[in-house]
Amino acid sequence: MSILDRAKSHFESKEIKRIEVPEWGENGEPAIITAEPFTLSDRKSLLKYAREDEVEFYVRLVIMKAMDESGKKIFDLSDKPILMTKVDPEVIIRLANAISLSASVEGMTGN
């Protein structure tokens, strides 16, 4: 097996993240958000937002990666205005960081 094959195998073995969001839950149970591992392709598509606008970066990261437990995307770009103005920013930032700590704004901009 080549190094590339082993590198692919390593990435494929990464588990889908399961994130509890108490603020969005119901009946005393937290909402469960899942996210597949963050890829370089994801990073590339978000890089310009990280450089230009931290808030845009966090919201787009959540839109891009947040899924329900069955793997269905929770948000799309049409939800961006609501996420930007009607949703607790601390929850968005916490969720974005939980989805991928390596995708922080500081890491994306090189600061």
N, CA, C and O of each residue as an XYZ file, in Angstrom:
444
protein
N       0.860     -1.179      0.000
C       0.000      0.000      0.000
C       0.905      1.241      0.000
O       1.829      1.341      0.807
N       0.632      2.176     -0.906
C       1.449      3.386     -1.010
C       1.146      4.352      0.137
O       0.148      4.205      0.842
N       2.014      5.325      0.306
C       1.787      6.348      1.330
C       0.482      7.100      1.047
O      -0.273      7.409      1.969
N       0.222      7.390     -0.231
C      -1.019      8.088     -0.580
C      -2.231      7.246     -0.184
O      -3.207      7.772      0.351
N      -2.170      5.962     -0.443
C      -3.272      5.077     -0.042
C      -3.448      5.083      1.465
O      -4.574      5.119      1.960
N      -2.338      5.049      2.201
C      -2.416      5.072      3.664
C      -2.949      6.409      4.160
O      -3.704      6.456      5.131
N      -2.557      7.508      3.490
C      -3.061      8.837      3.870
C      -4.570      8.916      3.643
O      -5.304      9.445      4.477
N      -5.024      8.388      2.510
C      -6.461      8.351      2.230
C      -7.194      7.504      3.253
O      -8.249      7.893      3.755
N      -6.639      6.362      3.553
C      -7.252      5.463      4.522
C      -7.353      6.121      5.891
O      -8.360      5.975      6.584
N      -6.317      6.840      6.275
C      -6.327      7.550      7.562
C      -7.474      8.558      7.598
O      -8.227      8.615      8.570
N      -7.604      9.356      6.530
C      -8.657     10.377      6.501
C     -10.039      9.727      6.492
O     -10.951     10.194      7.175
N     -10.192      8.672      5.736
C     -11.483      7.981      5.664
C     -11.883      7.363      7.000
O     -13.063      7.111      7.242
N     -10.902      7.122      7.863
C     -11.213      6.536      9.168
C     -11.684      7.573     10.188
O     -12.155      7.210     11.266
N     -11.559      8.853      9.857
C     -12.011      9.893     10.777
C     -13.528      9.817     10.918
O     -14.257      9.632      9.944
N     -13.970      9.962     12.138
C     -15.400      9.847     12.411
C     -16.136     11.153     12.144
O     -15.553     12.237     12.184
N     -17.421     11.024     11.872
C     -18.290     12.186     11.766
C     -18.428     12.777     13.164
O     -18.701     12.059     14.127
N     -18.240     14.082     13.266
C     -18.349     14.737     14.567
C     -19.805     14.841     14.974
O     -20.687     15.063     14.143
N     -20.040     14.680     16.257
C     -21.379     14.802     16.840
C     -21.302     15.913     17.874
O     -20.578     15.795     18.863
N     -22.040     16.988     17.652
C     -21.949     18.180     18.484
C     -23.304     18.451     19.126
O     -24.325     18.513     18.441
N     -23.305     18.611     20.438
C     -24.537     18.940     21.148
C     -24.673     20.455     21.241
O     -23.727     21.160     21.593
N     -25.867     20.941     20.919
C     -26.167     22.375     21.012
C     -27.387     22.515     21.926
O     -28.526     22.450     21.464
N     -27.137     22.710     23.238
C     -28.250     22.777     24.199
C     -29.250     23.890     23.883
O     -30.453     23.720     24.079
N     -28.758     25.016     23.399
C     -29.624     26.166     23.146
C     -30.654     25.898     22.051
O     -31.698     26.550     22.026
N     -30.395     24.985     21.174
C     -31.287     24.706     20.050
C     -32.107     23.435     20.254
O     -32.812     23.005     19.341
N     -32.026     22.839     21.424
C     -32.725     21.591     21.685
C     -34.189     21.798     22.019
O     -34.702     22.917     22.011
N     -34.843     20.690     22.313
C     -36.236     20.730     22.732
C     -36.485     19.617     23.735
O     -35.769     18.615     23.766
N     -37.505     19.807     24.548
C     -37.879     18.827     25.574
C     -36.710     18.471     26.495
O     -36.571     17.325     26.923
N     -35.877     19.461     26.792
C     -34.758     19.253     27.693
C     -33.565     18.529     27.089
O     -32.575     18.282     27.777
N     -33.650     18.190     25.822
C     -32.560     17.500     25.132
C     -31.858     18.466     24.179
O     -32.529     19.259     23.519
N     -30.523     18.422     24.088
C     -29.821     19.306     23.160
C     -30.077     18.894     21.713
O     -30.341     17.727     21.424
N     -29.994     19.863     20.814
C     -29.999     19.538     19.390
C     -28.676     18.850     19.084
O     -27.647     19.178     19.676
N     -28.705     17.909     18.170
C     -27.494     17.214     17.759
C     -27.161     17.638     16.335
O     -27.957     17.475     15.411
N     -25.968     18.184     16.187
C     -25.458     18.587     14.876
C     -24.304     17.650     14.557
O     -23.468     17.379     15.419
N     -24.252     17.159     13.340
C     -23.127     16.335     12.925
C     -22.366     17.054     11.817
O     -22.902     17.934     11.144
N     -21.105     16.663     11.643
C     -20.291     17.262     10.586
C     -19.221     16.277     10.163
O     -18.564     15.648     10.993
N     -19.061     16.157      8.862
C     -17.985     15.333      8.326
C     -16.661     16.063      8.540
O     -16.652     17.281      8.719
N     -15.548     15.337      8.525
C     -14.250     15.986      8.724
C     -14.009     17.120      7.727
O     -14.432     17.055      6.573
N     -13.335     18.134      8.190
C     -13.006     19.317      7.401
C     -11.894     18.966      6.419
O     -10.882     18.388      6.815
N     -12.068     19.306      5.142
C     -11.089     18.976      4.105
C     -10.354     20.222      3.620
O     -10.753     21.347      3.917
N      -9.289     20.008      2.880
C      -8.585     21.136      2.268
C      -9.478     21.835      1.244
O      -9.378     23.048      1.055
N     -10.336     21.086      0.596
C     -11.270     21.695     -0.349
C     -12.241     22.629      0.389
O     -12.554     23.715     -0.099
N     -12.712     22.199      1.562
C     -13.558     23.069      2.387
C     -12.792     24.333      2.752
O     -13.305     25.447      2.643
N     -11.557     24.135      3.185
C     -10.721     25.270      3.597
C     -10.546     26.254      2.445
O     -10.650     27.466      2.632
N     -10.280     25.724      1.256
C     -10.076     26.579      0.091
C     -11.319     27.418     -0.200
O     -11.212     28.610     -0.491
N     -12.486     26.804     -0.123
C     -13.705     27.537     -0.450
C     -14.047     28.598      0.600
O     -14.776     29.544      0.303
N     -13.529     28.450      1.825
C     -13.819     29.421      2.889
C     -12.706     30.437      3.114
O     -12.910     31.429      3.813
N     -11.549     30.207      2.539
C     -10.378     31.030      2.826
C     -10.610     32.515      2.586
O     -10.202     33.340      3.404
N     -11.254     32.869      1.486
C     -11.459     34.292      1.207
C     -12.352     34.955      2.259
O     -12.167     36.132      2.569
N     -13.305     34.221      2.803
C     -14.174     34.783      3.838
C     -13.414     34.964      5.148
O     -13.662     35.916      5.888
N     -12.497     34.058      5.430
C     -11.694     34.180      6.652
C     -10.847     35.442      6.598
O     -10.644     36.107      7.614
N     -10.358     35.764      5.419
C      -9.508     36.956      5.266
C     -10.325     38.246      5.311
O      -9.864     39.264      5.827
N     -11.536     38.194      4.769
C     -12.322     39.413      4.608
C     -13.278     39.706      5.761
O     -13.482     40.865      6.122
N     -13.866     38.656      6.338
C     -14.947     38.891      7.299
C     -15.106     37.680      8.203
O     -15.603     36.639      7.772
N     -14.688     37.814      9.447
C     -14.729     36.715     10.406
C     -16.140     36.158     10.582
O     -16.321     34.942     10.646
N     -17.122     37.022     10.660
C     -18.505     36.577     10.872
C     -18.993     35.773      9.673
O     -19.600     34.714      9.834
N     -18.734     36.263      8.504
C     -19.113     35.547      7.272
C     -18.468     34.160      7.251
O     -19.104     33.174      6.879
N     -17.221     34.101      7.649
C     -16.507     32.825      7.700
C     -17.227     31.829      8.606
O     -17.495     30.700      8.195
N     -17.542     32.240      9.833
C     -18.196     31.333     10.773
C     -19.551     30.866     10.256
O     -19.866     29.679     10.334
N     -20.340     31.771      9.739
C     -21.671     31.405      9.255
C     -21.567     30.468      8.056
O     -22.295     29.479      7.977
N     -20.674     30.771      7.132
C     -20.533     29.903      5.960
C     -19.992     28.527      6.328
O     -20.365     27.531      5.708
N     -19.121     28.460      7.323
C     -18.634     27.167      7.783
C     -19.779     26.322      8.342
O     -19.881     25.132      8.042
N     -20.627     26.931      9.142
C     -21.782     26.209      9.700
C     -22.732     25.785      8.582
O     -23.205     24.649      8.568
N     -23.009     26.684      7.653
C     -23.888     26.345      6.531
C     -23.305     25.176      5.733
O     -24.030     24.256      5.355
N     -22.022     25.215      5.483
C     -21.358     24.206      4.661
C     -21.357     22.824      5.317
O     -21.575     21.818      4.641
N     -21.115     22.769      6.621
C     -20.822     21.484      7.250
C     -21.902     20.924      8.172
O     -21.918     19.716      8.408
N     -22.798     21.742      8.700
C     -23.766     21.259      9.698
C     -24.813     20.346      9.060
O     -25.455     20.692      8.069
N     -24.958     19.163      9.670
C     -25.938     18.182      9.203
C     -26.738     17.668     10.396
O     -26.310     17.786     11.544
N     -27.908     17.096     10.107
C     -28.652     16.428     11.173
C     -28.076     15.020     11.342
O     -27.125     14.646     10.656
N     -28.647     14.258     12.242
C     -28.098     12.932     12.537
C     -28.229     11.942     11.377
O     -27.535     10.925     11.344
N     -29.110     12.237     10.437
C     -29.242     11.349      9.276
C     -28.319     11.759      8.128
O     -28.303     11.111      7.081
N     -27.548     12.838      8.325
C     -26.605     13.277      7.304
C     -27.151     14.314      6.343
O     -26.503     14.641      5.349
N     -28.341     14.838      6.627
C     -28.942     15.857      5.767
C     -28.461     17.242      6.216
O     -28.450     17.558      7.405
N     -28.064     18.062      5.227
C     -27.627     19.417      5.558
C     -28.766     20.174      6.245
O     -29.928     20.076      5.850
N     -28.405     20.919      7.270
C     -29.403     21.646      8.053
C     -29.698     23.009      7.445
O     -30.841     23.465      7.448
N     -28.668     23.652      6.926
C     -28.793     25.016      6.413
C     -28.345     25.087      4.956
O     -27.603     24.231      4.474
N     -28.813     26.130      4.267
C     -28.274     26.473      2.954
C     -28.056     27.984      2.923
O     -28.383     28.681      3.884
N     -27.510     28.485      1.831
C     -27.173     29.915      1.764
C     -28.376     30.832      1.954
O     -28.217     31.980      2.369
N     -29.566     30.344      1.657
C     -30.751     31.189      1.864
C     -30.995     31.446      3.351
O     -31.725     32.374      3.702
N     -30.392     30.637      4.233
C     -30.521     30.822      5.682
C     -29.520     31.823      6.238
O     -29.618     32.209      7.403
N     -28.568     32.247      5.432
C     -27.501     33.126      5.911
C     -28.014     34.410      6.563
O     -27.527     34.751      7.641
N     -28.969     35.147      5.978
C     -29.426     36.369      6.637
C     -29.988     36.123      8.042
O     -29.768     36.923      8.951
N     -30.699     35.032      8.211
C     -31.253     34.725      9.536
C     -30.127     34.349     10.497
O     -30.100     34.811     11.638
N     -29.200     33.513     10.034
C     -28.079     33.123     10.888
C     -27.227     34.336     11.278
O     -26.652     34.369     12.366
N     -27.150     35.320     10.397
C     -26.331     36.517     10.653
C     -27.025     37.504     11.595
O     -26.352     38.274     12.280
N     -28.352     37.491     11.640
C     -29.042     38.550     12.379
C     -29.990     38.070     13.475
O     -30.325     38.842     14.373
N     -30.423     36.832     13.424
C     -31.459     36.365     14.345
C     -31.033     35.178     15.201
O     -31.858     34.608     15.915
N     -29.751     34.793     15.142
C     -29.260     33.634     15.877
C     -28.096     34.089     16.757
O     -27.276     34.912     16.348
N     -28.038     33.541     17.966
C     -27.002     33.894     18.934
C     -25.617     33.686     18.317
O     -25.260     32.561     17.967
N     -24.831     34.765     18.183
C     -23.509     34.628     17.564
C     -22.565     33.733     18.360
O     -21.703     33.074     17.778
N     -22.716     33.702     19.674
C     -21.850     32.834     20.480
C     -22.075     31.366     20.144
O     -21.131     30.576     20.144
N     -23.323     30.997     19.859
C     -23.624     29.613     19.498
C     -23.043     29.304     18.114
O     -22.465     28.236     17.912
N     -23.190     30.218     17.175
C     -22.632     30.022     15.827
C     -21.124     29.838     15.906
O     -20.579     28.917     15.298
N     -20.452     30.698     16.643
C     -18.995     30.616     16.752
C     -18.582     29.319     17.436
O     -17.645     28.657     16.990
N     -19.267     28.950     18.511
C     -18.955     27.703     19.213
C     -19.163     26.501     18.289
O     -18.344     25.582     18.264
N     -20.258     26.513     17.535
C     -20.545     25.418     16.610
C     -19.487     25.356     15.508
O     -18.994     24.276     15.180
N     -19.140     26.498     14.942
C     -18.116     26.533     13.890
C     -16.786     25.994     14.411
O     -16.116     25.223     13.725
N     -16.410     26.392     15.604
C     -15.158     25.901     16.185
C     -15.220     24.401     16.451
O     -14.235     23.694     16.241
N     -16.355     23.917     16.904
C     -16.498     22.484     17.168
C     -16.446     21.676     15.871
O     -15.923     20.562     15.851
N     -16.980     22.229     14.807
C     -16.948     21.532     13.523
C     -15.508     21.320     13.081
O     -15.146     20.244     12.603
N     -14.691     22.352     13.244
C     -13.291     22.197     12.862
C     -12.434     23.238     13.530
O     -12.393     24.387     13.091
N     -11.754     22.857     14.573
C     -10.855     23.782     15.253
C      -9.744     24.238     14.334
O      -9.253     25.359     14.465
N      -9.337     23.384     13.403
C      -8.260     23.749     12.483
C      -8.715     24.804     11.484
O      -7.892     25.359     10.756
N     -10.010     25.087     11.438
C     -10.523     26.058     10.481
C     -10.759     27.408     11.118
O     -11.554     28.197     10.606
N     -10.086     27.700     12.232
C     -10.282     28.983     12.888
C      -9.867     30.117     11.957
O      -9.064     29.922     11.045
N     -10.410     31.274     12.190
C     -10.056     32.431     11.380
C      -8.563     32.691     11.460
O      -7.926     32.970     10.444
N      -7.993     32.600     12.667
C      -6.563     32.852     12.818
C      -5.740     31.869     11.989
O      -4.768     32.246     11.335
N      -6.145     30.618     12.030
C      -5.439     29.606     11.260
C      -5.599     29.817      9.762
O      -4.669     29.574      8.994
N      -6.764     30.263      9.352
C      -7.025     30.459      7.926
C      -6.289     31.670      7.382
O      -5.878     31.672      6.222
N      -6.114     32.705      8.207
C      -5.456     33.922      7.729
C      -3.963     33.921      7.981
O      -3.244     34.789      7.486
N      -3.492     32.944      8.751
C      -2.063     32.851      9.029
C      -1.634     33.723     10.199
O      -0.437     33.942     10.386
N      -2.578     34.229     10.998
C      -2.227     35.071     12.142
C      -1.963     34.233     13.360
O      -1.653     34.770     14.424
